[in-house]
Amino acid sequence: MNTCPFGETTLEIDLNALAHNYRYLKSHLDEGTKMMGVVKAFAYGSDSTAIAKELVNLGVGYLAVAYPYEGEVLRDAGIQTPILVLHPLPPTFQTITARCMEPAIYSRTMLESFIAFCEEKNFKAYPIHIKLNTGLNRLGFIDTDIDYISETVAKSEAVTVKSIFSHLAASEDLEEKRFTEKQLKFFKESSERLIENLGYTPLRHTLNTSGVINYPEAQYDMVRTGIGLYGFGNIPETDKKLRPVGTLKTVISQIHKVKKGESIGYNRGHIADRDMRSATLPLGHADGMARIYGNGNGWVTINGKRAPILGNTCMDMIMVDVTDIGCKEGDVVTIFGENPRANELAEGAGTISYELITSVSQRIKRVICRK
């Protein structure tokens, strides 16, 4: 039996898988359509610097982060590719501009505040990205703001609109096709009106990963891909063509023989209904294996077999049932990767792959590889 490299919990990050996913998504685009790689949340729980550098090498036109400090990490690593900050706030304007990042502007307050900031700094034509709310109702200007946006921008030389964009709410769900088409129609009409008012043509982008697959006719000048780059398409057919970038592995620390009637874990979370063997693993809810996976809702894979999680997840450890699995202390344990995929484990606990992979703690060792 194999032993895990380094003998500890490890997240392997496969850059070849990332390249495969990038090229697969790129193959669905027209020639000349740019790709924006979303690397927020530590590149979906992996390693934002390694992922961003690889995406730059692959030819990505833009990178996107949620908050400015995520972009700072990339700038500190020498990455010069344009970075869109999806959720800026006034206290972060100094960081954004000092590190040559570009803010998404989503409200009248934000637009006025950022223009005032740029005017105070004597900036000229600083790039901003106008976000339209087409139905997600999270962030963005509405249709009655269009004239206001163009009039406000025209009054100042401090900013220029680099792109106009929106975000789809249900592009992966074809039962919501009518709603998505309504979003796309609203975006088309509103962005065209804004472009006419501005007198110049910014980039436009509204498709996410599922949108690239299901609505290629709406790709405009650029698309934003996040989860797809990391190996998940939200559509079973697409999942089969993508490769998970991250593989989370650990090892068996200790094996116990537990007699019928004995308990395992905090609050006696599991009572053995037979004589059994349990394995303790160095991975807990502080590492991203949330409590929801305990008590049989989740499992790990040992030597090709599923080992259900027993009792309550501890902060640093979980115990799993290995009664019917041939294994020993030090053996490799796979949490997720190619088999099982993160979405399989997540679905068993009633959640989604996004939550599982982005929850992998930063204390877990990252290993960058090419498989």
N, C-alpha and C positions, 0 to 999 in steps of 0.2 A: 504494500500500500504506500501511496505517496505521502510525503510530509510537506506542509505548506512552506514556501520560501520564507525565510526570516523567522519562522516559527511563531508568528504573531498575526493578529488581525490586520489585514491588508486590503486596500482598494487598488486593484490593477486598472490602469487607464490605458486603453489600447488606441493609439493614434492611428493605426491602420484602419480600425473600425470607423473612426471619425472620418477619415478620408473617404472610405467607402460610402458612408451615409451622405457626405457632402456631394459626392459625384452623382449619387442616385437622385438626390433632390435637384441638383443642377440639371440633370438630364430632362427634367420636366419643364424647364424654362426655355424661353426664346433666347436666341443669341443676343447678347447685350444686356439682358436683364441682370441686375446686380443681386447679390445675396448679402443680407445682413445676418451675421451670426450672433445669436443671443447667448451671452456668457454670464448672465446674472447668477446670483446665488452660488458662487464658486463654480461657475459653469455647470449648473445643475448638479451640484454636489461632488464634482470631480476635482479639477484643478484649473482655475480660470487662466492662469498664465500659460500653462502648457497647451491648453485647448486653444486659446486665442492665438498663440504663436503658430500653431499648426494651421489654423483657419487662414491666417494671413498668408502663409506659404501656399495654401491651396487657392488663394485668389479672392477671398472674401472682400467685399467692398466697404463694409461697415461692420462695427461691433456694437452691441447694445448691452447696457447694464441697467439695473434698477436704480442704484444710488451712486453718487459721485465717488465715494470711497472705494467702490468696486472698480471704477475706472482708474483711480489713482494707482492701484496695484498694477494695472496693465502698463500705465505710463512709466512707473518705476522699473518695470521689466524691459523698457526700451521700445514698447509697441507704439508706433506712430499713426496707425490706421485711425480714421475718424471714429469717434465713440459717441453714440447717442445715449443720453441719460434719460431713462423713461419716466422717472419720478423725482424731479428736482423740487427743491423748496428754497425760498429766499435765503435762509442761512447758508445754503450750499453754493450760492452763485459765485463766490470768490474762488472756491475750489474748482468749480466747473471751468471757469474762464482761465484760471491760472494754469490748468493742465490741458487747455485746448480741447475740452469736451463740448458737446453740443446738447442743449437742453430741449426736451419735449415741452412745449407750452400748451397747456390744456384748459386755461381759464382766463377770464378778463383780469383777475387779480394777478395771475402769474405773468401775463403779457405786460401789463403796466409796470409791475415790479421789476421785471428783467430789463425792460427798455430804460427805466430810470437808472438802474444799476449800470448799464452799459454807457449811458450818456454821462454819468458821473465819472466813469473811467475813460471817457473820450474814445470809446471803441467805434469803429466804423464797420458796418455790414457784418456784425457778428452773426454766425449761422444759428437759426432756431428752427425747430420742427413743430409744425402745427398739428395737434391731435384733434380729430373730430370724433364726437360721440355719435355713432351710428346705430346704437341699440344695446350695447353692452352695459351702458349706464354706470360706468366706473370712473373714468376720467375723460374729458374732452369737451370741446365747444359744440354747441348745438346750431341748428340751421339759422336761427335768428342772430347768431354772432358773426356771420360771414362778412357782412358789410363793415361791422365794427373792427374786425381783424385787419382788413385791408386798409381801412382809414387810419387806424392806429399805427400800423407799420409804416404807412406813407408819410406820416408826420415826423418820422425820425430817421436819421441816417445811421443810427447805432446798430440796427439789426437788419438781417435779410432772411427771408423764408427759404430754407434749404430743402425742406420736404413737407408734404402734407400726408398724413397717414391716419389710419383707424385700426381697430382690432375687432376681429370677428368673434362672435359669442359661441357659435355652435357649428363651425365649419366641418367637423368630423361626423356630424349627425345628419345623414341625408333625409331623415324624417323632418328636419328643420330647414330643408332646402329653401322653402318659400321665405322664411325669416332671413336666412343668409342672403338670398337674392335681393331682399328688401334693403338690407344693410349695404350691399354693394351698389345698388341703385342710388341710395341716398349719398354714398360716398362719391360716386361719379358726378352727380349733379352738383353737390356742394363744392367739391374740389375744382370742378370746371368753372364754377362761378367765382371762386376765390382766385383762381389763376387769371381769369379775365379782369378782375378788379385790380390785382397786383400789377399786371402788365408784363409779367415774366413767368416762366414755367419752372417751378420747383419739381423735384422728384416726387413721385407718389408711390405709396406702398400700403397694402392692407392685408395681404395674405400671410397667414402663419403656415406651419407645416401641413396641417390638414387641408388648408386652403390651396396650397400648391398642388396637391393631389386632386382635389375635387373641383376647384374653380380656376383652372389655369388661364382662362380667358380674362381674368381680372388681375393679372400679375403686374401690370403697369411697368414702372421703371425698376422696381426692386421688390423683393420679398423678405420677410423676417422668419428665419427658421430657428427654433429652439429645441424642443423635445426631439424632433426628428434627427437632429445632428447627433444626439446621444443614443439613438437606436430605437425610438418608439414613435409610431405613427398614429396612434389613436384609432387605427383601422386595422383589423386583423390581416388583411391582404398586404397592407403596407408594412406591417410589423415583420412579415416573413422576408421582406427584401432589405430590411435594415439590420445592422449589427449592434448590439449593446456595447457601448464604450467602456462602461465600468463593470468590473467583476469584484464583488465583495467576498472575501474568504477569511476564515479563521481556523482555529485548531481545537482539538479536544484537549482540555486541560486535565480533566480527571473523569473517571468512570466509577459510578457507585452501583452496588447491588442493593436494591430496595425491596423489602419484603411487603407482601400484601398487607394493607392497612396502614403502612407508614406514609408520612407526608413528605412533600417536596416543596421547598421554597417558602417565601414570606407568606404569612397568614394561612399557612398550610394549604396553599393554592391548589395542589394536586394531591389526592389521596390514592395510593396505588390500589388498583382492583385486582392485582395479581403480583406475583414475584416478578420483578422487572430490573432492567439496567437503565440508568440515566447517565447522560454525559453532560458535563459542565463546560460551557464555552465562554471565552473572554470577550463578550459582546453584550451590551445591555442598552437600556433606554437612553443613557447618556451618549451612546454611539449611533443612535438612530433607530434601534430596534425597539419601537415604542411599545408601551404596555398593551396596546390593542392586539399585538401579535401573540400575547401570552394565552395560556389556557387552551391550547389547541387551535387557535385562530390562525397561527402561522406555523411554518416548518422550515427546516434547513435540509440540505442534501448532503448525505455522507455515503461515499462509495456507491453513488447512483441511486440511493434510496432515500425517501422522505422520512425525516425524523421530526415528529410534532413537538412543538414547544410545550413544556410542562409547567403548570402553575403560573405565577406572576413573574413577569420580566423584572429582573433586578437592575440596578443602575449600571453595573459593569459586567453582568453575567446573565446567561440564560441556561436553563437545563432542558435537555431534549431526550426523547424516548429512543433508545437504541437497543431495546430488548431483542428485536428481530434483525438487527444489522450487525454484520461482522465488522468490528472496528476496534481500535486501540487508542490509547492516549498519544497525542501528537499527530493523529490523522487529519487530513485536510477536510474542512467543512465549507461548502459553498452556500452563501446566503442568497445571492442572485448573480446573474451574469448571462451567459448564453443559454444555460439550462440549470435551474429555472430562470426565466426572465423576471425582471422586477415587477412587471405588471401582473404576472401570475401570483406572486406572493402577496402583492398589494390587494388584488381582487379578493383573495381569500379572507382578508381582514376588513373588507368593505371600504377600501380606500383606492388611491390611484398611484401609478408609477411615479408621477411628479413628486408626491409627498415622500415616498420611500427613498428615492435616490437623492433628493435634496436634503434629506435629514441625516445623511452620513456625516458623523462628527468630524471636525477638523483634527481631532486628536488621533484619528485613525491614519496609519501610515499610507501614503500614496506612493505607488510605483508606476512610473511612466514606461510603457513598453510598446512594442510593435509585434503583433502576433501574425 
